[in-house]
Amino acid sequence: MSDPLKKFINDNREAFDSENPDPRLYHDLQRQLKGNIIKHKADQKKLFRFITVAASVVIISVSLYFVFQKKNDKTIQSFEVAENTTDNPDAVYAKQIDQYQQIIDRQQAQLKKAQYEHPDLYRQFTDDINQLDSAYRKLKTSLENNPNTEMLLEAMIRNLQIQSELLTRQLSIIKEIKQKSKA
């Protein structure tokens, strides 16, 4: 502060201290703040609804894509081993499953980082992944008792592909939210 301003404040301190604000001022401020809080909560609800719808659309889209895909679609079988391999087919499937499991584990670790920033979104995303994972575990348990192991192994790999795609979409949604919040 400049010296003349300090002097003015010191000279007129009693006049400044004797005045009280209008009692309605506090109530007006409180009402305005409540309005802003309510508006902010409404914005959060809209964002949560949007994310819920987007996640549902992604899950349905990915599921439909794999339902209608051709059995030998080479673009989806990114880890497919050459056809002239003399290895045991179960070993080839096991290798593919292991590769997808590693990818999924890395993606889940990335998703876990968002747990504290967006807990509701994280909870919903993990619920979606857990549903797919429980289906995978059911396929895995029925593998031992089923004579058509190749078909079950392919279904397990498709499930892991869907999980990986879903995690990729979830991570991109979180990335978009972070970018929007920075802007």
N, CA, C and O of each residue as an XYZ file, in Angstrom:
732
protein
N       0.833     -1.177      0.000
C       0.000      0.000      0.000
C       0.877      1.238      0.000
O       2.015      1.232      0.469
N       0.305      2.291     -0.541
C       1.056      3.550     -0.544
C       0.837      4.262      0.789
O      -0.125      3.983      1.504
N       1.730      5.173      1.106
C       1.673      5.887      2.385
C       0.419      6.746      2.541
O      -0.164      6.731      3.625
N      -0.040      7.496      1.528
C      -1.257      8.287      1.713
C      -2.475      7.410      2.003
O      -3.350      7.794      2.779
N      -2.530      6.244      1.385
C      -3.655      5.339      1.624
C      -3.626      4.820      3.058
O      -4.663      4.754      3.717
N      -2.435      4.450      3.544
C      -2.311      3.994      4.928
C      -2.738      5.090      5.898
O      -3.443      4.840      6.876
N      -2.308      6.269      5.615
C      -2.641      7.394      6.497
C      -4.156      7.627      6.516
O      -4.737      7.862      7.576
N      -4.792      7.561      5.341
C      -6.241      7.755      5.256
C      -6.981      6.682      6.047
O      -7.934      6.980      6.768
N      -6.538      5.427      5.909
C      -7.188      4.325      6.632
C      -7.014      4.502      8.137
O      -7.971      4.361      8.899
N      -5.810      4.808      8.553
C      -5.553      5.006      9.989
C      -6.352      6.182     10.547
O      -6.883      6.094     11.654
N      -6.443      7.284      9.794
C      -7.186      8.454     10.261
C      -8.684      8.180     10.369
O      -9.359      8.739     11.234
N      -9.200      7.327      9.500
C     -10.644      7.093      9.466
C     -11.041      5.707      9.965
O     -12.127      5.229      9.637
N     -10.210      5.068     10.728
C     -10.462      3.705     11.187
C     -11.763      3.618     11.985
O     -12.537      2.680     11.795
N     -12.010      4.560     12.853
C     -13.220      4.514     13.666
C     -14.475      4.590     12.793
O     -15.464      3.915     13.077
N     -14.444      5.379     11.766
C     -15.606      5.492     10.881
C     -15.820      4.184     10.118
O     -16.954      3.769      9.883
N     -14.709      3.539      9.735
C     -14.832      2.263      9.024
C     -15.378      1.183      9.956
O     -16.226      0.386      9.555
N     -14.894      1.156     11.196
C     -15.294      0.110     12.130
C     -16.704      0.301     12.671
O     -17.322     -0.664     13.119
N     -17.210      1.482     12.640
C     -18.537      1.728     13.199
C     -19.661      1.280     12.276
O     -20.784      1.074     12.737
N     -19.393      1.126     11.003
C     -20.430      0.725     10.044
C     -20.572     -0.797     10.013
O     -19.578     -1.522     10.054
N     -21.804     -1.265      9.940
C     -22.090     -2.695      9.820
C     -22.813     -2.931      8.494
O     -23.597     -2.096      8.045
N     -22.539     -4.076      7.878
C     -23.226     -4.373      6.617
C     -24.700     -4.664      6.862
O     -25.111     -5.023      7.965
N     -25.464     -4.503      5.822
C     -26.896     -4.771      5.878
C     -27.094     -6.262      6.176
O     -26.433     -7.086      5.544
N     -27.962     -6.641      7.099
C     -28.169     -8.055      7.433
C     -28.674     -8.867      6.245
O     -28.433    -10.072      6.181
N     -29.350     -8.251      5.330
C     -29.843     -8.975      4.146
C     -28.704     -9.379      3.227
O     -28.846    -10.315      2.440
N     -27.575     -8.685      3.317
C     -26.434     -8.977      2.456
C     -25.958    -10.416      2.656
O     -25.676    -11.121      1.688
N     -25.870    -10.845      3.910
C     -25.444    -12.213      4.211
C     -26.404    -13.226      3.596
O     -25.973    -14.210      2.996
N     -27.681    -12.988      3.742
C     -28.677    -13.915      3.199
C     -28.646    -13.942      1.669
O     -28.799    -14.996      1.052
N     -28.446    -12.777      1.073
C     -28.347    -12.725     -0.387
C     -27.131    -13.500     -0.877
O     -27.223    -14.247     -1.852
N     -26.002    -13.330     -0.214
C     -24.795    -14.070     -0.591
C     -24.987    -15.571     -0.414
O     -24.587    -16.368     -1.263
N     -25.598    -15.935      0.687
C     -25.837    -17.353      0.945
C     -26.754    -17.957     -0.124
O     -26.506    -19.072     -0.581
N     -27.781    -17.257     -0.518
C     -28.706    -17.739     -1.546
C     -27.979    -17.891     -2.882
O     -28.195    -18.872     -3.594
N     -27.127    -16.939     -3.225
C     -26.385    -17.010     -4.485
C     -25.428    -18.193     -4.477
O     -25.299    -18.887     -5.486
N     -24.756    -18.435     -3.355
C     -23.830    -19.565     -3.270
C     -24.566    -20.892     -3.383
O     -24.083    -21.813     -4.041
N     -25.730    -21.001     -2.748
C     -26.516    -22.237     -2.853
C     -26.930    -22.475     -4.297
O     -26.922    -23.612     -4.769
N     -27.287    -21.419     -4.990
C     -27.664    -21.554     -6.400
C     -26.509    -22.065     -7.236
O     -26.703    -22.893     -8.127
N     -25.304    -21.580     -6.958
C     -24.125    -22.045     -7.693
C     -23.813    -23.499     -7.380
O     -23.425    -24.256     -8.269
N     -23.980    -23.896     -6.120
C     -23.715    -25.282     -5.737
C     -24.718    -26.212     -6.405
O     -24.345    -27.268     -6.915
N     -25.978    -25.825     -6.404
C     -27.009    -26.650     -7.036
C     -26.733    -26.770     -8.532
O     -26.878    -27.848     -9.109
N     -26.340    -25.671     -9.154
C     -26.035    -25.700    -10.587
C     -24.839    -26.603    -10.859
O     -24.838    -27.355    -11.833
N     -23.816    -26.533    -10.000
C     -22.631    -27.367    -10.172
C     -22.985    -28.846    -10.028
O     -22.494    -29.679    -10.790
N     -23.843    -29.176     -9.047
C     -24.255    -30.566     -8.878
C     -25.065    -31.041    -10.079
O     -24.938    -32.190    -10.501
N     -25.887    -30.170    -10.624
C     -26.667    -30.541    -11.811
C     -25.734    -30.807    -12.984
O     -25.967    -31.734    -13.760
N     -24.679    -30.005    -13.124
C     -23.709    -30.222    -14.189
C     -22.997    -31.561    -14.005
O     -22.753    -32.273    -14.979
N     -22.664    -31.906    -12.758
C     -22.018    -33.186    -12.488
C     -22.952    -34.346    -12.830
O     -22.514    -35.359    -13.375
N     -24.230    -34.198    -12.512
C     -25.187    -35.259    -12.833
C     -25.309    -35.445    -14.339
O     -25.389    -36.572    -14.829
N     -25.322    -34.327    -15.072
C     -25.402    -34.423    -16.529
C     -24.175    -35.129    -17.082
O     -24.291    -35.970    -17.973
N     -22.994    -34.793    -16.559
C     -21.763    -35.424    -17.013
C     -21.795    -36.916    -16.692
O     -21.415    -37.737    -17.527
N     -22.242    -37.270    -15.499
C     -22.308    -38.673    -15.112
C     -23.281    -39.438    -16.004
O     -22.997    -40.565    -16.409
N     -24.425    -38.833    -16.311
C     -25.383    -39.486    -17.217
C     -24.769    -39.679    -18.597
O     -24.919    -40.735    -19.211
N     -24.078    -38.655    -19.080
C     -23.436    -38.761    -20.387
C     -22.419    -39.885    -20.398
O     -22.373    -40.673    -21.343
N     -21.608    -39.966    -19.363
C     -20.589    -41.013    -19.295
C     -21.238    -42.384    -19.203
O     -20.760    -43.341    -19.812
N     -22.323    -42.485    -18.449
C     -23.036    -43.755    -18.335
C     -23.578    -44.196    -19.690
O     -23.443    -45.357    -20.075
N     -24.180    -43.278    -20.393
C     -24.719    -43.600    -21.718
C     -23.582    -43.969    -22.667
O     -23.689    -44.930    -23.429
N     -22.506    -43.209    -22.619
C     -21.368    -43.490    -23.503
C     -20.780    -44.865    -23.212
O     -20.470    -45.612    -24.140
N     -20.622    -45.205    -21.948
C     -20.084    -46.518    -21.596
C     -21.029    -47.630    -22.046
O     -20.579    -48.665    -22.537
N     -22.317    -47.424    -21.885
C     -23.287    -48.433    -22.327
C     -23.234    -48.618    -23.834
O     -23.278    -49.743    -24.331
N     -23.140    -47.519    -24.553
C     -23.053    -47.594    -26.013
C     -21.793    -48.341    -26.427
O     -21.822    -49.148    -27.355
N     -20.692    -48.074    -25.741
C     -19.440    -48.749    -26.070
C     -19.571    -50.240    -25.825
O     -19.168    -51.044    -26.665
N     -20.129    -50.617    -24.689
C     -20.268    -52.040    -24.370
C     -21.166    -52.734    -25.384
O     -20.838    -53.818    -25.866
N     -22.272    -52.128    -25.704
C     -23.200    -52.730    -26.666
C     -22.561    -52.807    -28.048
O     -22.692    -53.814    -28.744
N     -21.871    -51.742    -28.441
C     -21.229    -51.727    -29.759
C     -20.168    -52.811    -29.876
O     -20.112    -53.533    -30.871
N     -19.343    -52.916    -28.870
C     -18.284    -53.925    -28.900
C     -18.893    -55.324    -28.903
O     -18.435    -56.204    -29.631
N     -19.916    -55.523    -28.094
C     -20.565    -56.845    -28.058
C     -21.172    -57.201    -29.412
O     -20.993    -58.314    -29.905
N     -21.890    -56.252    -30.008
C     -22.491    -56.510    -31.316
C     -21.441    -56.758    -32.384
O     -21.615    -57.602    -33.264
N     -20.357    -56.016    -32.295
C     -19.290    -56.199    -33.276
C     -18.770    -57.631    -33.246
O     -18.605    -58.255    -34.294
N     -18.512    -58.152    -32.054
C     -17.972    -59.497    -31.962
C     -19.026    -60.562    -32.245
O     -18.684    -61.662    -32.679
N     -20.273    -60.263    -32.011
C     -21.325    -61.231    -32.330
C     -21.436    -61.412    -33.838
O     -21.616    -62.528    -34.324
N     -21.328    -60.310    -34.575
C     -21.533    -60.372    -36.017
C     -20.252    -60.520    -36.831
O     -20.299    -60.557    -38.060
N     -19.149    -60.600    -36.177
C     -17.903    -60.723    -36.942
C     -17.766    -62.123    -37.531
O     -18.360    -63.079    -37.031
N     -17.008    -62.229    -38.555
C     -16.746    -63.540    -39.135
C     -15.752    -64.285    -38.261
O     -14.932    -63.676    -37.573
N     -15.833    -65.592    -38.295
C     -15.012    -66.407    -37.413
C     -13.519    -66.212    -37.662
O     -12.733    -66.212    -36.714
N     -13.126    -66.049    -38.898
C     -11.708    -65.960    -39.230
C     -11.270    -64.543    -39.561
O     -10.382    -64.354    -40.393
N     -11.861    -63.560    -38.939
C     -11.525    -62.161    -39.196
C     -10.100    -61.886    -38.723
O      -9.818    -61.908    -37.525
N      -9.217    -61.631    -39.667
C      -7.803    -61.486    -39.316
C      -7.487    -60.162    -38.638
O      -6.483    -60.071    -37.933
N      -8.310    -59.130    -38.826
C      -8.026    -57.859    -38.163
C      -8.238    -57.948    -36.656
O      -7.560    -57.265    -35.889
N      -9.168    -58.778    -36.238
C      -9.409    -58.950    -34.808
C      -8.394    -59.898    -34.203
O      -7.990    -59.719    -33.054
N      -7.989    -60.871    -34.933
C      -7.022    -61.842    -34.443
C      -5.603    -61.298    -34.611
O      -4.805    -61.839    -35.376
N      -5.305    -60.224    -33.888
C      -4.007    -59.561    -34.045
C      -2.857    -60.407    -33.525
O      -1.706    -60.179    -33.898
N      -3.142    -61.357    -32.687
C      -2.094    -62.214    -32.155
C      -2.119    -63.613    -32.794
O      -1.561    -64.565    -32.248
N      -2.761    -63.717    -33.931
C      -2.910    -65.024    -34.581
C      -1.552    -65.534    -35.057
O      -0.766    -64.790    -35.644
N      -1.298    -66.773    -34.804
C      -0.041    -67.390    -35.193
C      -0.202    -67.936    -36.615
O      -1.310    -68.286    -37.024
N       0.871    -68.008    -37.348
C       0.816    -68.464    -38.737
C       0.158    -69.842    -38.820
O       0.299    -70.671    -37.921
N      -0.570    -70.067    -39.929
C      -1.368    -71.291    -40.076
C      -0.514    -72.549    -40.208
O      -0.984    -73.646    -39.903
N       0.695    -72.411    -40.644
C       1.529    -73.597    -40.853
C       2.302    -73.989    -39.596
O       3.281    -74.730    -39.686
N       1.886    -73.513    -38.439
C       2.553    -73.856    -37.187
C       2.234    -75.292    -36.828
O       1.100    -75.745    -36.981
N       3.228    -75.997    -36.356
C       3.025    -77.396    -35.976
C       2.820    -77.544    -34.477
O       2.748    -78.665    -33.974
N       2.723    -76.409    -33.738
C       2.524    -76.454    -32.285
C       1.151    -77.023    -31.962
O       0.260    -77.077    -32.809
N       1.011    -77.434    -30.746
C      -0.276    -77.873    -30.215
C      -1.252    -76.690    -30.270
O      -0.900    -75.599    -29.822
N      -2.473    -76.873    -30.807
C      -3.412    -75.753    -30.890
C      -3.741    -75.150    -29.517
O      -3.932    -73.940    -29.404
N      -3.805    -75.984    -28.482
C      -4.077    -75.465    -27.148
C      -2.961    -74.538    -26.688
O      -3.221    -73.553    -25.997
N      -1.729    -74.838    -27.061
C      -0.599    -73.982    -26.686
C      -0.693    -72.630    -27.395
O      -0.353    -71.598    -26.818
N      -1.153    -72.639    -28.643
C      -1.323    -71.392    -29.388
C      -2.386    -70.534    -28.706
O      -2.197    -69.332    -28.521
N      -3.494    -71.152    -28.337
C      -4.552    -70.426    -27.641
C      -4.053    -69.898    -26.291
O      -4.348    -68.770    -25.895
N      -3.294    -70.746    -25.601
C      -2.776    -70.333    -24.296
C      -1.862    -69.117    -24.442
O      -1.865    -68.224    -23.595
N      -1.090    -69.091    -25.512
C      -0.203    -67.945    -25.752
C      -1.025    -66.675    -26.011
O      -0.711    -65.607    -25.487
N      -2.069    -66.804    -26.817
C      -2.932    -65.652    -27.099
C      -3.616    -65.157    -25.821
O      -3.685    -63.955    -25.565
N      -4.110    -66.089    -25.039
C      -4.776    -65.723    -23.784
C      -3.802    -64.997    -22.866
O      -4.147    -63.987    -22.250
N      -2.585    -65.520    -22.780
C      -1.576    -64.880    -21.931
C      -1.256    -63.462    -22.416
O      -1.106    -62.550    -21.604
N      -1.152    -63.277    -23.719
C      -0.861    -61.950    -24.261
C      -1.991    -60.968    -23.941
O      -1.735    -59.829    -23.550
N      -3.227    -61.407    -24.107
C      -4.358    -60.530    -23.791
C      -4.420    -60.228    -22.300
O      -4.729    -59.106    -21.899
N      -4.125    -61.236    -21.479
C      -4.132    -61.015    -20.032
C      -3.113    -59.937    -19.649
O      -3.393    -59.095    -18.796
N      -1.946    -59.962    -20.270
C      -0.930    -58.951    -19.973
C      -1.405    -57.560    -20.390
O      -1.212    -56.591    -19.656
N      -2.018    -57.464    -21.549
C      -2.539    -56.171    -22.020
C      -3.610    -55.664    -21.066
O      -3.608    -54.495    -20.682
N      -4.523    -56.549    -20.686
C      -5.618    -56.168    -19.786
C      -5.069    -55.733    -18.427
O      -5.553    -54.762    -17.845
N      -4.073    -56.437    -17.925
C      -3.486    -56.058    -16.639
C      -2.878    -54.653    -16.707
O      -3.035    -53.868    -15.772
N      -2.193    -54.335    -17.793
C      -1.609    -52.988    -17.948
C      -2.722    -51.933    -18.022
O      -2.627    -50.875    -17.399
N      -3.763    -52.232    -18.783
C      -4.860    -51.269    -18.924
C      -5.590    -51.071    -17.590
O      -5.975    -49.952    -17.253
N      -5.777    -52.145    -16.841
C      -6.444    -52.010    -15.552
C      -5.590    -51.203    -14.576
O      -6.125    -50.467    -13.746
N      -4.289    -51.334    -14.669
C      -3.412    -50.527    -13.817
C      -3.550    -49.047    -14.168
O      -3.550    -48.195    -13.280
N      -3.668    -48.741    -15.461
C      -3.868    -47.358    -15.878
C      -5.227    -46.846    -15.396
O      -5.346    -45.706    -14.949
N      -6.240    -47.693    -15.492
C      -7.583    -47.305    -15.062
C      -7.628    -47.073    -13.555
O      -8.355    -46.199    -13.082
N      -6.861    -47.845    -12.805
C      -6.852    -47.715    -11.349
C      -6.346    -46.333    -10.926
O      -6.700    -45.853     -9.849
N      -5.533    -45.697    -11.751
C      -5.033    -44.360    -11.435
C      -6.170    -43.341    -11.379
O      -6.055    -42.323    -10.696
N      -7.248    -43.602    -12.083
C      -8.396    -42.682    -12.112
C      -9.352    -42.914    -10.948
O     -10.353    -42.210    -10.813
N      -9.050    -43.891    -10.119
C      -9.941    -44.257     -9.019
C     -10.194    -43.090     -8.074
O     -11.314    -42.923     -7.592
N      -9.192    -42.292     -7.805
C      -9.342    -41.221     -6.826
C      -9.878    -39.938     -7.451
O     -10.528    -39.142     -6.774
N      -9.612    -39.735     -8.734
C     -10.082    -38.530     -9.410
C     -11.565    -38.626     -9.770
O     -12.300    -37.644     -9.662
N     -11.994    -39.800    -10.192
C     -13.383    -40.016    -10.627
C     -13.898    -41.321    -10.013
O     -14.025    -42.317    -10.726
N     -14.193    -41.342     -8.718
C     -14.562    -42.608     -8.064
C     -15.847    -43.237     -8.603
O     -15.917    -44.458     -8.741
N     -16.864    -42.429     -8.912
C     -18.117    -42.993     -9.439
C     -17.895    -43.620    -10.808
O     -18.382    -44.715    -11.089
N     -17.174    -42.930    -11.634
C     -16.874    -43.430    -12.974
C     -16.025    -44.693    -12.886
O     -16.267    -45.663    -13.605
N     -15.041    -44.676    -12.013
C     -14.181    -45.846    -11.829
C     -15.007    -47.049    -11.383
O     -14.817    -48.158    -11.882
N     -15.922    -46.827    -10.445
C     -16.764    -47.914     -9.948
C     -17.603    -48.497    -11.076
O     -17.728    -49.717    -11.190
N     -18.174    -47.643    -11.901
C     -19.006    -48.128    -13.008
C     -18.154    -48.898    -14.025
O     -18.558    -49.955    -14.510
N     -16.982    -48.362    -14.337
C     -16.096    -49.040    -15.277
C     -15.675    -50.407    -14.749
O     -15.660    -51.382    -15.500
N     -15.336    -50.487    -13.477
C     -14.924    -51.779    -12.933
C     -16.092    -52.755    -12.882
O     -15.895    -53.960    -13.038
N     -17.309    -52.252    -12.665
C     -18.477    -53.142    -12.711
C     -18.628    -53.755    -14.101
O     -18.906    -54.947    -14.230
N     -18.445    -52.942    -15.136
C     -18.550    -53.443    -16.507
C     -17.487    -54.507    -16.781
O     -17.779    -55.558    -17.350
N     -16.256    -54.221    -16.371
C     -15.166    -55.171    -16.591
C     -15.403    -56.440    -15.774
O     -15.140    -57.541    -16.257
N     -15.891    -56.301    -14.555
C     -16.134    -57.472    -13.711
C     -17.192    -58.391    -14.317
O     -17.106    -59.610    -14.171
N     -18.180    -57.823    -14.991
C     -19.194    -58.656    -15.655
C     -18.544    -59.497    -16.757
O     -18.807    -60.694    -16.877
N     -17.699    -58.855    -17.553
C     -17.013    -59.605    -18.611
C     -16.059    -60.635    -18.010
O     -15.934    -61.748    -18.523
N     -15.393    -60.262    -16.932
C     -14.447    -61.172    -16.300
C     -15.161    -62.384    -15.700
O     -14.636    -63.496    -15.752
N     -16.338    -62.183    -15.138
C     -17.073    -63.328    -14.584
C     -17.508    -64.277    -15.706
O     -17.507    -65.495    -15.528
N     -17.877    -63.716    -16.858
C     -18.212    -64.566    -18.006
C     -16.982    -65.353    -18.459
O     -17.087    -66.522    -18.830
N     -15.822    -64.704    -18.427
C     -14.571    -65.374    -18.799
C     -14.284    -66.529    -17.837
O     -13.904    -67.620    -18.262
N     -14.469    -66.282    -16.546
C     -14.203    -67.338    -15.559
C     -15.156    -68.522    -15.743
O     -14.759    -69.673    -15.560
N     -16.418    -68.240    -16.108
C     -17.373    -69.326    -16.362
C     -16.930    -70.162    -17.561
O     -17.012    -71.390    -17.540
N     -16.461    -69.481    -18.603
C     -15.953    -70.205    -19.771
C     -14.755    -71.062    -19.376
O     -14.620    -72.200    -19.825
N     -13.900    -70.514    -18.546
C     -12.690    -71.226    -18.141
C     -13.029    -72.472    -17.325
O     -12.404    -73.518    -17.499
N     -14.018    -72.362    -16.433
C     -14.391    -73.534    -15.635
C     -15.090    -74.601    -16.480
O     -14.954    -75.794    -16.210
N     -15.833    -74.177    -17.496
C     -16.507    -75.171    -18.343
C     -15.556    -75.788    -19.358
O     -15.910    -76.755    -20.033
N     -14.362    -75.240    -19.472
C     -13.375    -75.751    -20.427
C     -12.963    -77.178    -20.103
O     -12.756    -77.985    -21.010
N     -12.843    -77.494    -18.831
C     -12.368    -78.817    -18.427
C     -13.371    -79.918    -18.755
O     -12.971    -81.046    -19.044
N     -14.652    -79.614    -18.716
C     -15.685    -80.638    -18.893
C     -16.264    -80.676    -20.298
O     -17.123    -81.512    -20.576
N     -15.830    -79.814    -21.177
C     -16.424    -79.712    -22.505
C     -15.517    -80.375    -23.543
O     -14.311    -80.131    -23.548
N     -16.079    -81.206    -24.420
C     -15.250    -81.858    -25.443
C     -14.804    -80.891    -26.551
O     -13.788    -81.132    -27.202
N     -15.542    -79.814    -26.768
C     -15.203    -78.860    -27.826
C     -14.361    -77.716    -27.231
O     -14.834    -76.588    -27.089
N     -13.121    -78.031    -26.894
C     -12.262    -77.051    -26.228
C     -11.883    -75.905    -27.160
O     -11.722    -74.772    -26.707
N     -11.740    -76.180    -28.441
C     -11.326    -75.126    -29.375
C     -12.358    -73.996    -29.417
O     -11.996    -72.819    -29.419
N     -13.620    -74.352    -29.450
C     -14.670    -73.340    -29.488
C     -14.677    -72.520    -28.192
O     -14.839    -71.300    -28.228
N     -14.504    -73.190    -27.059
C     -14.466    -72.473    -25.787
C     -13.237    -71.569    -25.688
O     -13.321    -70.451    -25.182
N     -12.106    -72.055    -26.169
C     -10.892    -71.227    -26.150
C     -11.066    -69.982    -27.019
O     -10.617    -68.897    -26.652
N     -11.714    -70.141    -28.162
C     -11.972    -68.983    -29.019
C     -12.918    -68.002    -28.320
O     -12.739    -66.788    -28.413
N     -13.914    -68.530    -27.630
C     -14.839    -67.657    -26.896
C     -14.108    -66.927    -25.768
O     -14.386    -65.759    -25.498
N     -13.174    -67.620    -25.112
C     -12.396    -66.979    -24.052
C     -11.536    -65.855    -24.630
O     -11.429    -64.781    -24.038
N     -10.932    -66.104    -25.775
C     -10.097    -65.075    -26.407
C     -10.963    -63.903    -26.843
O     -10.566    -62.749    -26.677
N     -12.142    -64.180    -27.398
C     -13.052    -63.082    -27.768
C     -13.445    -62.254    -26.544
O     -13.523    -61.027    -26.615
N     -13.687    -62.926    -25.435
C     -14.027    -62.220    -24.201
C     -12.873    -61.311    -23.779
O     -13.095    -60.161    -23.399
N     -11.661    -61.816    -23.844
C     -10.499    -60.997    -23.487
C     -10.330    -59.827    -24.457
O      -9.940    -58.732    -24.053
N     -10.625    -60.063    -25.738
C     -10.557    -58.971    -26.714
C     -11.572    -57.887    -26.362
O     -11.263    -56.696    -26.417
N     -12.776    -58.302    -26.002
C     -13.820    -57.338    -25.635
C     -13.393    -56.566    -24.394
O     -13.574    -55.351    -24.322
N     -12.822    -57.274    -23.411
C     -12.342    -56.598    -22.206
C     -11.280    -55.551    -22.556
O     -11.299    -54.432    -22.042
N     -10.367    -55.932    -23.428
C      -9.303    -55.004    -23.821
C      -9.867    -53.795    -24.564
O      -9.468    -52.660    -24.303
N     -10.794    -54.040    -25.488
C     -11.431    -52.935    -26.213
C     -12.181    -52.014    -25.257
O     -12.099    -50.790    -25.364
N     -12.909    -52.613    -24.327
C     -13.669    -51.830    -23.359
C     -12.744    -50.986    -22.490
O     -13.015    -49.810    -22.249
N     -11.666    -51.578    -22.027
C     -10.704    -50.823    -21.225
C     -10.086    -49.689    -22.033
O      -9.866    -48.598    -21.507
N      -9.806    -49.942    -23.301
C      -9.257    -48.888    -24.164
C     -10.247    -47.732    -24.275
O      -9.858    -46.568    -24.178
N     -11.514    -48.049    -24.477
C     -12.541    -47.002    -24.574
C     -12.698    -46.261    -23.236
O     -12.847    -45.040    -23.209
N     -12.663    -47.003    -22.149
C     -12.790    -46.373    -20.838
C     -11.627    -45.415    -20.578
O     -11.820    -44.309    -20.072
N     -10.431    -45.850    -20.926
C      -9.262    -44.983    -20.742
C      -9.361    -43.744    -21.609
O      -8.953    -42.662    -21.187
N      -9.900    -43.882    -22.820
C     -10.045    -42.705    -23.681
C     -11.113    -41.756    -23.126
O     -10.978    -40.539    -23.254
N     -12.171    -42.297    -22.512
C     -13.196    -41.446    -21.891
C     -12.574    -40.656    -20.746
O     -12.820    -39.458    -20.608
N     -11.778    -41.319    -19.934
C     -11.126    -40.630    -18.813
C     -10.171    -39.566    -19.339
O     -10.078    -38.475    -18.777
N      -9.469    -39.883    -20.406
C      -8.557    -38.894    -21.003
C      -9.320    -37.668    -21.498
O      -8.883    -36.535    -21.295
N     -10.461    -37.896    -22.148
C     -11.285    -36.784    -22.624
C     -11.784    -35.922    -21.461
O     -11.793    -34.694    -21.547
N     -12.197    -36.576    -20.380
C     -12.686    -35.831    -19.221
C     -11.566    -34.981    -18.638
O     -11.786    -33.827    -18.269
N     -10.367    -35.546    -18.554
C      -9.242    -34.773    -18.030
C      -8.943    -33.573    -18.917
O      -8.650    -32.486    -18.418
N      -9.015    -33.767    -20.241
C      -8.747    -32.669    -21.157
C      -9.821    -31.579    -21.031
O      -9.511    -30.388    -21.074
N     -11.071    -31.992    -20.877
C     -12.154    -30.998    -20.740
C     -12.035    -30.238    -19.426
O     -12.323    -29.043    -19.364
N     -11.609    -30.934    -18.379
C     -11.483    -30.244    -17.084
C     -10.300    -29.274    -17.073
O     -10.317    -28.294    -16.328
N      -9.287    -29.530    -17.879
C      -8.153    -28.606    -17.979
C      -8.501    -27.380    -18.786
O      -7.943    -26.304    -18.573
N      -9.445    -27.546    -19.735
C      -9.803    -26.425    -20.615
C     -10.669    -25.407    -19.953
O     -11.044    -24.414    -20.577
